[in-house]
Amino acid sequence: MTGVTVAYDLATAVIVGVIVSALVYSWQNATRIYATGHTTPEGARVYQVHGPLFFGSAAGFTELFKVEEDPSLVIVDFANSRVADQSALNAIEALAARYQAAGKKLQLRHLSRDCHELLTRAGQLMIDSDDDPDYGIAVDYGVRIGILGGH
């Protein structure tokens, strides 16, 4: 940034610095989410998601799954992840739609109660367990669950 300051001015260097920082931040968050996988003895594919799922990693999340190659039952386990915002919920809903379109069954495990309530399409795919996490999600709850005049 020193070179930009010398070549132009401080204001231009600050703008360039902000842009570079935003790009680095986006890259780091896209690479923070990953999944490990294994196949159960029954033939189901289990994806264990690691890292936060939010607006910065939602695109990377959808690229973790091989819908065409996966067997008829796929389980996505969020025990090592946290769903943080509406973009993350949209990514989960889009994933559910992809598997449904491929004629495959998808199960979601270890999502918070907030996720259970806020996911519409994927909500019926949830597997309840006693060890589901308990945390909130950054969304406008009134609008999302329809209590503010039917939005």
PyMOL commands that place a pseudoatom at each C-alpha (Angstrom):
pseudoatom trace, name=CA, resn=MET, resi=1, chain=A, elem=C, hetatm=0, pos=[0.000, 0.000, 0.000]
pseudoatom trace, name=CA, resn=THR, resi=2, chain=A, elem=C, hetatm=0, pos=[2.980, 2.296, 0.478]
pseudoatom trace, name=CA, resn=GLY, resi=3, chain=A, elem=C, hetatm=0, pos=[3.587, 2.235, -3.261]
pseudoatom trace, name=CA, resn=VAL, resi=4, chain=A, elem=C, hetatm=0, pos=[-0.008, 3.240, -3.959]
pseudoatom trace, name=CA, resn=THR, resi=5, chain=A, elem=C, hetatm=0, pos=[0.289, 6.076, -1.426]
pseudoatom trace, name=CA, resn=VAL, resi=6, chain=A, elem=C, hetatm=0, pos=[3.470, 7.370, -3.082]
pseudoatom trace, name=CA, resn=ALA, resi=7, chain=A, elem=C, hetatm=0, pos=[2.137, 6.941, -6.626]
pseudoatom trace, name=CA, resn=TYR, resi=8, chain=A, elem=C, hetatm=0, pos=[-1.305, 8.439, -5.970]
pseudoatom trace, name=CA, resn=ASP, resi=9, chain=A, elem=C, hetatm=0, pos=[-2.513, 9.647, -2.578]
pseudoatom trace, name=CA, resn=LEU, resi=10, chain=A, elem=C, hetatm=0, pos=[-3.554, 8.386, 0.839]
pseudoatom trace, name=CA, resn=ALA, resi=11, chain=A, elem=C, hetatm=0, pos=[-7.267, 8.193, -0.018]
pseudoatom trace, name=CA, resn=THR, resi=12, chain=A, elem=C, hetatm=0, pos=[-6.591, 5.946, -3.017]
pseudoatom trace, name=CA, resn=ALA, resi=13, chain=A, elem=C, hetatm=0, pos=[-4.280, 3.762, -0.924]
pseudoatom trace, name=CA, resn=VAL, resi=14, chain=A, elem=C, hetatm=0, pos=[-6.995, 3.354, 1.726]
pseudoatom trace, name=CA, resn=ILE, resi=15, chain=A, elem=C, hetatm=0, pos=[-9.558, 2.304, -0.896]
pseudoatom trace, name=CA, resn=VAL, resi=16, chain=A, elem=C, hetatm=0, pos=[-7.117, -0.195, -2.439]
pseudoatom trace, name=CA, resn=GLY, resi=17, chain=A, elem=C, hetatm=0, pos=[-6.336, -1.519, 1.049]
pseudoatom trace, name=CA, resn=VAL, resi=18, chain=A, elem=C, hetatm=0, pos=[-10.015, -2.053, 1.836]
pseudoatom trace, name=CA, resn=ILE, resi=19, chain=A, elem=C, hetatm=0, pos=[-10.566, -3.885, -1.450]
pseudoatom trace, name=CA, resn=VAL, resi=20, chain=A, elem=C, hetatm=0, pos=[-7.532, -6.124, -0.940]
pseudoatom trace, name=CA, resn=SER, resi=21, chain=A, elem=C, hetatm=0, pos=[-8.598, -6.865, 2.651]
pseudoatom trace, name=CA, resn=ALA, resi=22, chain=A, elem=C, hetatm=0, pos=[-12.119, -7.783, 1.519]
pseudoatom trace, name=CA, resn=LEU, resi=23, chain=A, elem=C, hetatm=0, pos=[-10.744, -10.155, -1.120]
pseudoatom trace, name=CA, resn=VAL, resi=24, chain=A, elem=C, hetatm=0, pos=[-8.400, -11.824, 1.374]
pseudoatom trace, name=CA, resn=TYR, resi=25, chain=A, elem=C, hetatm=0, pos=[-11.238, -12.155, 3.905]
pseudoatom trace, name=CA, resn=SER, resi=26, chain=A, elem=C, hetatm=0, pos=[-13.531, -13.744, 1.315]
pseudoatom trace, name=CA, resn=TRP, resi=27, chain=A, elem=C, hetatm=0, pos=[-10.849, -16.193, 0.219]
pseudoatom trace, name=CA, resn=GLN, resi=28, chain=A, elem=C, hetatm=0, pos=[-10.014, -17.231, 3.780]
pseudoatom trace, name=CA, resn=ASN, resi=29, chain=A, elem=C, hetatm=0, pos=[-13.666, -17.816, 4.685]
pseudoatom trace, name=CA, resn=ALA, resi=30, chain=A, elem=C, hetatm=0, pos=[-14.356, -19.762, 1.533]
pseudoatom trace, name=CA, resn=THR, resi=31, chain=A, elem=C, hetatm=0, pos=[-11.545, -22.139, 2.436]
pseudoatom trace, name=CA, resn=ARG, resi=32, chain=A, elem=C, hetatm=0, pos=[-12.488, -22.451, 6.142]
pseudoatom trace, name=CA, resn=ILE, resi=33, chain=A, elem=C, hetatm=0, pos=[-15.449, -24.709, 5.435]
pseudoatom trace, name=CA, resn=TYR, resi=34, chain=A, elem=C, hetatm=0, pos=[-14.761, -28.265, 4.386]
pseudoatom trace, name=CA, resn=ALA, resi=35, chain=A, elem=C, hetatm=0, pos=[-16.303, -31.692, 4.712]
pseudoatom trace, name=CA, resn=THR, resi=36, chain=A, elem=C, hetatm=0, pos=[-14.966, -35.111, 5.501]
pseudoatom trace, name=CA, resn=GLY, resi=37, chain=A, elem=C, hetatm=0, pos=[-16.911, -38.100, 4.342]
pseudoatom trace, name=CA, resn=HIS, resi=38, chain=A, elem=C, hetatm=0, pos=[-17.372, -41.784, 4.687]
pseudoatom trace, name=CA, resn=THR, resi=39, chain=A, elem=C, hetatm=0, pos=[-19.789, -44.456, 3.574]
pseudoatom trace, name=CA, resn=THR, resi=40, chain=A, elem=C, hetatm=0, pos=[-21.760, -46.403, 6.163]
pseudoatom trace, name=CA, resn=PRO, resi=41, chain=A, elem=C, hetatm=0, pos=[-21.999, -50.216, 6.040]
pseudoatom trace, name=CA, resn=GLU, resi=42, chain=A, elem=C, hetatm=0, pos=[-25.574, -49.733, 4.783]
pseudoatom trace, name=CA, resn=GLY, resi=43, chain=A, elem=C, hetatm=0, pos=[-24.300, -47.737, 1.799]
pseudoatom trace, name=CA, resn=ALA, resi=44, chain=A, elem=C, hetatm=0, pos=[-25.259, -44.191, 2.867]
pseudoatom trace, name=CA, resn=ARG, resi=45, chain=A, elem=C, hetatm=0, pos=[-22.802, -41.355, 2.266]
pseudoatom trace, name=CA, resn=VAL, resi=46, chain=A, elem=C, hetatm=0, pos=[-22.107, -39.213, 5.354]
pseudoatom trace, name=CA, resn=TYR, resi=47, chain=A, elem=C, hetatm=0, pos=[-20.657, -35.715, 4.969]
pseudoatom trace, name=CA, resn=GLN, resi=48, chain=A, elem=C, hetatm=0, pos=[-19.335, -34.190, 8.205]
pseudoatom trace, name=CA, resn=VAL, resi=49, chain=A, elem=C, hetatm=0, pos=[-19.213, -30.433, 7.724]
pseudoatom trace, name=CA, resn=HIS, resi=50, chain=A, elem=C, hetatm=0, pos=[-16.415, -28.535, 9.473]
pseudoatom trace, name=CA, resn=GLY, resi=51, chain=A, elem=C, hetatm=0, pos=[-16.247, -24.764, 9.863]
pseudoatom trace, name=CA, resn=PRO, resi=52, chain=A, elem=C, hetatm=0, pos=[-18.814, -21.966, 9.981]
pseudoatom trace, name=CA, resn=LEU, resi=53, chain=A, elem=C, hetatm=0, pos=[-21.532, -21.804, 7.347]
pseudoatom trace, name=CA, resn=PHE, resi=54, chain=A, elem=C, hetatm=0, pos=[-22.459, -18.183, 6.608]
pseudoatom trace, name=CA, resn=PHE, resi=55, chain=A, elem=C, hetatm=0, pos=[-22.575, -15.715, 3.728]
pseudoatom trace, name=CA, resn=GLY, resi=56, chain=A, elem=C, hetatm=0, pos=[-18.812, -15.909, 3.194]
pseudoatom trace, name=CA, resn=SER, resi=57, chain=A, elem=C, hetatm=0, pos=[-18.712, -19.693, 2.927]
pseudoatom trace, name=CA, resn=ALA, resi=58, chain=A, elem=C, hetatm=0, pos=[-22.130, -20.546, 1.449]
pseudoatom trace, name=CA, resn=ALA, resi=59, chain=A, elem=C, hetatm=0, pos=[-20.803, -20.878, -2.115]
pseudoatom trace, name=CA, resn=GLY, resi=60, chain=A, elem=C, hetatm=0, pos=[-17.951, -23.124, -0.962]
pseudoatom trace, name=CA, resn=PHE, resi=61, chain=A, elem=C, hetatm=0, pos=[-20.431, -25.233, 1.006]
pseudoatom trace, name=CA, resn=THR, resi=62, chain=A, elem=C, hetatm=0, pos=[-22.468, -26.147, -2.061]
pseudoatom trace, name=CA, resn=GLU, resi=63, chain=A, elem=C, hetatm=0, pos=[-19.309, -27.244, -3.885]
pseudoatom trace, name=CA, resn=LEU, resi=64, chain=A, elem=C, hetatm=0, pos=[-18.529, -29.852, -1.193]
pseudoatom trace, name=CA, resn=PHE, resi=65, chain=A, elem=C, hetatm=0, pos=[-21.193, -32.262, -2.436]
pseudoatom trace, name=CA, resn=LYS, resi=66, chain=A, elem=C, hetatm=0, pos=[-21.148, -34.617, -5.430]
pseudoatom trace, name=CA, resn=VAL, resi=67, chain=A, elem=C, hetatm=0, pos=[-24.876, -35.084, -6.005]
pseudoatom trace, name=CA, resn=GLU, resi=68, chain=A, elem=C, hetatm=0, pos=[-24.474, -37.141, -9.185]
pseudoatom trace, name=CA, resn=GLU, resi=69, chain=A, elem=C, hetatm=0, pos=[-21.931, -39.520, -7.621]
pseudoatom trace, name=CA, resn=ASP, resi=70, chain=A, elem=C, hetatm=0, pos=[-23.606, -39.952, -4.229]
pseudoatom trace, name=CA, resn=PRO, resi=71, chain=A, elem=C, hetatm=0, pos=[-25.744, -42.993, -3.329]
pseudoatom trace, name=CA, resn=SER, resi=72, chain=A, elem=C, hetatm=0, pos=[-29.506, -42.816, -2.798]
pseudoatom trace, name=CA, resn=LEU, resi=73, chain=A, elem=C, hetatm=0, pos=[-29.159, -41.796, 0.882]
pseudoatom trace, name=CA, resn=VAL, resi=74, chain=A, elem=C, hetatm=0, pos=[-26.936, -38.883, 1.925]
pseudoatom trace, name=CA, resn=ILE, resi=75, chain=A, elem=C, hetatm=0, pos=[-26.509, -37.641, 5.494]
pseudoatom trace, name=CA, resn=VAL, resi=76, chain=A, elem=C, hetatm=0, pos=[-25.092, -34.187, 6.209]
pseudoatom trace, name=CA, resn=ASP, resi=77, chain=A, elem=C, hetatm=0, pos=[-23.820, -33.874, 9.773]
pseudoatom trace, name=CA, resn=PHE, resi=78, chain=A, elem=C, hetatm=0, pos=[-23.368, -30.330, 11.131]
pseudoatom trace, name=CA, resn=ALA, resi=79, chain=A, elem=C, hetatm=0, pos=[-21.918, -31.366, 14.537]
pseudoatom trace, name=CA, resn=ASN, resi=80, chain=A, elem=C, hetatm=0, pos=[-18.620, -29.591, 13.727]
pseudoatom trace, name=CA, resn=SER, resi=81, chain=A, elem=C, hetatm=0, pos=[-20.208, -26.610, 12.013]
pseudoatom trace, name=CA, resn=ARG, resi=82, chain=A, elem=C, hetatm=0, pos=[-22.419, -23.689, 12.880]
pseudoatom trace, name=CA, resn=VAL, resi=83, chain=A, elem=C, hetatm=0, pos=[-25.127, -22.214, 10.680]
pseudoatom trace, name=CA, resn=ALA, resi=84, chain=A, elem=C, hetatm=0, pos=[-24.904, -18.455, 11.153]
pseudoatom trace, name=CA, resn=ASP, resi=85, chain=A, elem=C, hetatm=0, pos=[-27.240, -16.553, 8.847]
pseudoatom trace, name=CA, resn=GLN, resi=86, chain=A, elem=C, hetatm=0, pos=[-29.913, -16.523, 6.152]
pseudoatom trace, name=CA, resn=SER, resi=87, chain=A, elem=C, hetatm=0, pos=[-27.378, -17.171, 3.374]
pseudoatom trace, name=CA, resn=ALA, resi=88, chain=A, elem=C, hetatm=0, pos=[-26.401, -20.401, 5.126]
pseudoatom trace, name=CA, resn=LEU, resi=89, chain=A, elem=C, hetatm=0, pos=[-30.052, -21.459, 5.360]
pseudoatom trace, name=CA, resn=ASN, resi=90, chain=A, elem=C, hetatm=0, pos=[-30.485, -20.699, 1.657]
pseudoatom trace, name=CA, resn=ALA, resi=91, chain=A, elem=C, hetatm=0, pos=[-27.431, -22.843, 0.851]
pseudoatom trace, name=CA, resn=ILE, resi=92, chain=A, elem=C, hetatm=0, pos=[-28.901, -25.775, 2.811]
pseudoatom trace, name=CA, resn=GLU, resi=93, chain=A, elem=C, hetatm=0, pos=[-32.267, -25.339, 1.065]
pseudoatom trace, name=CA, resn=ALA, resi=94, chain=A, elem=C, hetatm=0, pos=[-30.544, -25.288, -2.347]
pseudoatom trace, name=CA, resn=LEU, resi=95, chain=A, elem=C, hetatm=0, pos=[-28.614, -28.449, -1.478]
pseudoatom trace, name=CA, resn=ALA, resi=96, chain=A, elem=C, hetatm=0, pos=[-31.834, -30.177, -0.450]
pseudoatom trace, name=CA, resn=ALA, resi=97, chain=A, elem=C, hetatm=0, pos=[-33.419, -29.167, -3.757]
pseudoatom trace, name=CA, resn=ARG, resi=98, chain=A, elem=C, hetatm=0, pos=[-30.461, -30.583, -5.727]
pseudoatom trace, name=CA, resn=TYR, resi=99, chain=A, elem=C, hetatm=0, pos=[-30.705, -33.962, -4.012]
pseudoatom trace, name=CA, resn=GLN, resi=100, chain=A, elem=C, hetatm=0, pos=[-34.480, -34.015, -4.369]
pseudoatom trace, name=CA, resn=ALA, resi=101, chain=A, elem=C, hetatm=0, pos=[-34.199, -33.253, -8.085]
pseudoatom trace, name=CA, resn=ALA, resi=102, chain=A, elem=C, hetatm=0, pos=[-31.737, -36.146, -8.422]
pseudoatom trace, name=CA, resn=GLY, resi=103, chain=A, elem=C, hetatm=0, pos=[-34.249, -38.478, -6.739]
pseudoatom trace, name=CA, resn=LYS, resi=104, chain=A, elem=C, hetatm=0, pos=[-32.028, -38.979, -3.691]
pseudoatom trace, name=CA, resn=LYS, resi=105, chain=A, elem=C, hetatm=0, pos=[-32.861, -38.846, -0.001]
pseudoatom trace, name=CA, resn=LEU, resi=106, chain=A, elem=C, hetatm=0, pos=[-31.051, -36.268, 2.138]
pseudoatom trace, name=CA, resn=GLN, resi=107, chain=A, elem=C, hetatm=0, pos=[-30.940, -36.216, 5.946]
pseudoatom trace, name=CA, resn=LEU, resi=108, chain=A, elem=C, hetatm=0, pos=[-29.649, -33.294, 8.025]
pseudoatom trace, name=CA, resn=ARG, resi=109, chain=A, elem=C, hetatm=0, pos=[-28.228, -33.910, 11.486]
pseudoatom trace, name=CA, resn=HIS, resi=110, chain=A, elem=C, hetatm=0, pos=[-27.062, -31.784, 14.406]
pseudoatom trace, name=CA, resn=LEU, resi=111, chain=A, elem=C, hetatm=0, pos=[-28.717, -28.518, 13.443]
pseudoatom trace, name=CA, resn=SER, resi=112, chain=A, elem=C, hetatm=0, pos=[-30.007, -26.096, 16.071]
pseudoatom trace, name=CA, resn=ARG, resi=113, chain=A, elem=C, hetatm=0, pos=[-33.693, -25.654, 16.912]
pseudoatom trace, name=CA, resn=ASP, resi=114, chain=A, elem=C, hetatm=0, pos=[-33.556, -22.316, 15.078]
pseudoatom trace, name=CA, resn=CYS, resi=115, chain=A, elem=C, hetatm=0, pos=[-32.538, -24.153, 11.922]
pseudoatom trace, name=CA, resn=HIS, resi=116, chain=A, elem=C, hetatm=0, pos=[-35.366, -26.627, 12.392]
pseudoatom trace, name=CA, resn=GLU, resi=117, chain=A, elem=C, hetatm=0, pos=[-37.871, -23.769, 12.557]
pseudoatom trace, name=CA, resn=LEU, resi=118, chain=A, elem=C, hetatm=0, pos=[-36.425, -21.615, 9.786]
pseudoatom trace, name=CA, resn=LEU, resi=119, chain=A, elem=C, hetatm=0, pos=[-35.753, -24.168, 7.075]
pseudoatom trace, name=CA, resn=THR, resi=120, chain=A, elem=C, hetatm=0, pos=[-38.842, -24.629, 4.958]
pseudoatom trace, name=CA, resn=ARG, resi=121, chain=A, elem=C, hetatm=0, pos=[-37.915, -27.062, 2.197]
pseudoatom trace, name=CA, resn=ALA, resi=122, chain=A, elem=C, hetatm=0, pos=[-35.220, -28.904, 4.140]
pseudoatom trace, name=CA, resn=GLY, resi=123, chain=A, elem=C, hetatm=0, pos=[-37.111, -28.863, 7.457]
pseudoatom trace, name=CA, resn=GLN, resi=124, chain=A, elem=C, hetatm=0, pos=[-38.678, -32.271, 6.944]
pseudoatom trace, name=CA, resn=LEU, resi=125, chain=A, elem=C, hetatm=0, pos=[-35.226, -33.738, 6.356]
pseudoatom trace, name=CA, resn=MET, resi=126, chain=A, elem=C, hetatm=0, pos=[-34.021, -33.031, 9.900]
pseudoatom trace, name=CA, resn=ILE, resi=127, chain=A, elem=C, hetatm=0, pos=[-33.070, -35.865, 12.188]
pseudoatom trace, name=CA, resn=ASP, resi=128, chain=A, elem=C, hetatm=0, pos=[-33.729, -34.889, 15.820]
pseudoatom trace, name=CA, resn=SER, resi=129, chain=A, elem=C, hetatm=0, pos=[-31.291, -35.965, 18.474]
pseudoatom trace, name=CA, resn=ASP, resi=130, chain=A, elem=C, hetatm=0, pos=[-30.574, -35.089, 22.081]
pseudoatom trace, name=CA, resn=ASP, resi=131, chain=A, elem=C, hetatm=0, pos=[-27.188, -33.636, 21.193]
pseudoatom trace, name=CA, resn=ASP, resi=132, chain=A, elem=C, hetatm=0, pos=[-28.406, -31.002, 18.710]
pseudoatom trace, name=CA, resn=PRO, resi=133, chain=A, elem=C, hetatm=0, pos=[-26.667, -27.660, 19.384]
pseudoatom trace, name=CA, resn=ASP, resi=134, chain=A, elem=C, hetatm=0, pos=[-28.461, -24.645, 20.837]
pseudoatom trace, name=CA, resn=TYR, resi=135, chain=A, elem=C, hetatm=0, pos=[-27.609, -21.302, 19.190]
pseudoatom trace, name=CA, resn=GLY, resi=136, chain=A, elem=C, hetatm=0, pos=[-29.396, -18.500, 17.351]
pseudoatom trace, name=CA, resn=ILE, resi=137, chain=A, elem=C, hetatm=0, pos=[-29.141, -17.540, 13.698]
pseudoatom trace, name=CA, resn=ALA, resi=138, chain=A, elem=C, hetatm=0, pos=[-28.848, -13.990, 12.350]
pseudoatom trace, name=CA, resn=VAL, resi=139, chain=A, elem=C, hetatm=0, pos=[-32.198, -13.601, 10.575]
pseudoatom trace, name=CA, resn=ASP, resi=140, chain=A, elem=C, hetatm=0, pos=[-35.299, -11.440, 10.890]
pseudoatom trace, name=CA, resn=TYR, resi=141, chain=A, elem=C, hetatm=0, pos=[-37.379, -14.003, 12.757]
pseudoatom trace, name=CA, resn=GLY, resi=142, chain=A, elem=C, hetatm=0, pos=[-40.681, -12.166, 12.443]
pseudoatom trace, name=CA, resn=VAL, resi=143, chain=A, elem=C, hetatm=0, pos=[-40.535, -12.025, 8.669]
pseudoatom trace, name=CA, resn=ARG, resi=144, chain=A, elem=C, hetatm=0, pos=[-39.043, -15.516, 8.183]
pseudoatom trace, name=CA, resn=ILE, resi=145, chain=A, elem=C, hetatm=0, pos=[-41.665, -17.409, 10.189]
pseudoatom trace, name=CA, resn=GLY, resi=146, chain=A, elem=C, hetatm=0, pos=[-44.555, -15.235, 8.991]
pseudoatom trace, name=CA, resn=ILE, resi=147, chain=A, elem=C, hetatm=0, pos=[-45.728, -13.464, 12.142]
pseudoatom trace, name=CA, resn=LEU, resi=148, chain=A, elem=C, hetatm=0, pos=[-45.451, -9.908, 10.809]
pseudoatom trace, name=CA, resn=GLY, resi=149, chain=A, elem=C, hetatm=0, pos=[-48.315, -9.814, 8.365]
pseudoatom trace, name=CA, resn=GLY, resi=150, chain=A, elem=C, hetatm=0, pos=[-47.718, -12.805, 6.112]
pseudoatom trace, name=CA, resn=HIS, resi=151, chain=A, elem=C, hetatm=0, pos=[-44.445, -11.900, 4.353]
for i in range(1, 151): cmd.bond("trace and resi %d" % i, "trace and resi %d" % (i + 1))
show_as sticks, trace
zoom trace
